Amino acid sequence: MFLKILHQEGVHDTAEMERIRLRLVALVARTYPHGFLKHLEESSCMGCAFEESGPTCWAWVTEALPAVIHGREPPPSVYKAWTDKSIGG
């Protein structure tokens, strides 16, 4: 998903991709500190965590990445409702 969105937004330079990745990580850490710390403790895939959290969380990250790329305001944070299902489930 990360590379697909980067390419759709016209980003192909690997150094720029890394700068964007770091900015996205910083945004996630600020927006979802508990989830980010859990991700670090578990050494889990951040993209997988968003996907497993359900469609509203997945939508947030897929909207946040283009915002980071273009220096726009990120979308407001969302919280998974107990009834949300994962994208794969």
C-alpha positions in Angstrom: 0.0 0.0 0.0 2.8 2.4 0.9 4.7 2.0 -2.4 1.4 2.0 -4.4 0.3 5.3 -2.9 3.8 6.8 -3.3 3.9 5.9 -7.0 0.3 7.1 -7.5 1.3 10.5 -6.0 4.4 10.7 -8.3 7.1 9.8 -5.7 9.7 7.5 -7.2 13.0 8.6 -5.6 14.1 6.2 -2.8 15.6 9.0 -0.6 12.3 10.9 -0.8 10.3 7.7 -0.1 12.4 7.3 3.1 11.8 10.9 4.2 8.1 10.4 3.6 8.1 7.2 5.6 9.8 8.9 8.5 7.2 11.7 8.4 4.4 9.2 8.4 5.9 7.3 11.3 6.2 10.5 13.3 2.5 11.3 12.5 1.4 7.9 13.6 3.4 8.1 16.8 1.8 11.5 17.6 -1.7 10.5 16.6 -1.8 7.0 18.0 0.9 6.8 20.7 -0.4 3.7 22.4 -0.7 1.8 19.2 2.6 3.0 18.0 4.4 1.9 21.2 2.6 -1.5 21.0 3.9 -1.8 17.4 7.5 -1.1 18.6 7.2 -3.6 21.5 5.9 -6.3 19.2 8.1 -5.5 16.2 5.0 -5.8 14.1 4.2 -4.4 10.7 2.5 -1.0 11.0 0.6 -1.4 7.8 -0.7 -4.8 9.0 -1.8 -3.2 12.3 -3.8 -0.6 10.5 -5.4 -3.2 8.2 -6.3 -5.4 11.1 -7.8 -2.5 13.0 -10.6 -2.3 10.5 -11.9 -0.1 7.6 -11.9 3.2 9.4 -8.3 2.9 10.6 -7.3 1.7 7.1 -9.0 4.7 5.6 -7.2 7.0 7.9 -3.7 5.8 6.9 -4.5 5.8 3.2 -5.7 9.4 3.6 -2.8 10.4 5.9 -0.1 9.2 3.5 -1.0 11.6 0.6 -1.4 14.4 3.1 2.1 13.7 4.3 3.4 13.6 0.8 1.9 16.9 -0.2 2.4 18.7 3.1 -1.3 19.0 3.8 -3.2 18.7 7.1 -3.6 15.0 8.0 -7.1 13.6 8.5 -8.5 13.7 12.1 -7.7 10.6 14.1 -10.3 7.8 14.2 -11.0 5.2 16.7 -12.1 1.6 15.9 -15.6 0.8 17.0 -16.0 -2.6 18.7 -18.1 -3.7 15.8 -15.5 -3.0 13.1 -14.1 -6.0 11.3 -10.7 -6.2 9.8 -10.4 -5.7 6.1 -9.4 -9.3 5.6 -12.1 -10.6 7.9 
